Amino acid sequence: MEARSPCSDFRDFEKLSNGLLRRFAERVRSVDGMPAKLYAKAADWNSNLLRKILGYRTPAEMFEIMSTSR
């Protein structure tokens, strides 16, 4: 099995995040065209979604862990 670079893992994570954001803004061509309320709902939903790459934790949980560990 070939090892993957951290950059490709980040790229996969970014593609997933962008795809999830498109669920909320299917007809909007750019984030600038999204209503602020819809953008906030999408960001909150995305931050509380479990991620395999984070050990089945949410990005919000990992942010809290990393913030308090310093």
C-alpha positions as CSV (number, residue, x, y, z in Angstrom):
1,M,0.0,0.0,0.0
2,E,1.4,3.4,-1.0
3,A,1.7,6.1,1.7
4,R,-0.1,9.3,1.1
5,S,1.4,12.7,1.8
6,P,-0.2,15.0,4.4
7,C,-1.0,17.5,1.5
8,S,-3.2,14.9,-0.3
9,D,-5.0,14.2,3.0
10,F,-5.7,17.9,3.5
11,R,-6.8,18.1,-0.1
12,D,-9.3,15.3,0.5
13,F,-10.5,17.0,3.6
14,E,-11.0,20.3,1.8
15,K,-12.9,18.6,-1.0
16,L,-15.2,16.9,1.5
17,S,-15.8,20.3,3.3
18,N,-16.6,22.0,0.0
19,G,-19.0,19.2,-1.0
20,L,-20.8,19.5,2.3
21,L,-21.1,23.3,1.9
22,R,-22.6,22.8,-1.6
23,R,-25.5,20.8,0.1
24,F,-26.6,24.1,1.6
25,A,-25.9,26.3,-1.5
26,E,-26.7,24.2,-4.5
27,R,-27.8,27.1,-6.7
28,V,-25.4,29.7,-5.4
29,R,-22.2,30.1,-7.5
30,S,-20.1,31.6,-4.8
31,V,-20.1,32.0,-1.0
32,D,-20.6,35.7,-1.5
33,G,-24.0,35.1,-2.8
34,M,-25.2,33.0,0.2
35,P,-27.4,34.6,2.8
36,A,-25.5,35.1,6.1
37,K,-28.0,32.9,8.0
38,L,-27.6,30.0,5.6
39,Y,-23.8,30.3,5.7
40,A,-23.9,30.3,9.5
41,K,-26.1,27.2,9.5
42,A,-23.8,25.4,7.1
43,A,-20.7,26.3,9.0
44,D,-22.2,25.1,12.3
45,W,-23.4,21.8,10.8
46,N,-20.0,21.2,9.2
47,S,-18.1,21.9,12.5
48,N,-20.3,19.4,14.3
49,L,-20.0,16.6,11.8
50,L,-17.9,13.5,12.9
51,R,-14.7,13.0,10.8
52,K,-12.8,9.7,10.4
53,I,-9.6,11.6,9.9
54,L,-10.0,13.2,13.3
55,G,-10.6,9.9,15.1
56,Y,-14.4,10.2,14.8
57,R,-14.4,13.5,16.6
58,T,-15.9,16.7,15.3
59,P,-13.7,19.7,14.2
60,A,-15.3,21.7,17.0
61,E,-14.1,19.0,19.6
62,M,-10.6,19.0,18.1
63,F,-10.5,22.8,18.2
64,E,-11.4,22.6,21.9
65,I,-8.8,19.9,22.6
66,M,-6.1,21.8,20.8
67,S,-7.0,25.1,22.4
68,T,-6.8,23.8,26.0
69,S,-3.7,21.7,25.5
70,R,-1.4,24.7,25.2
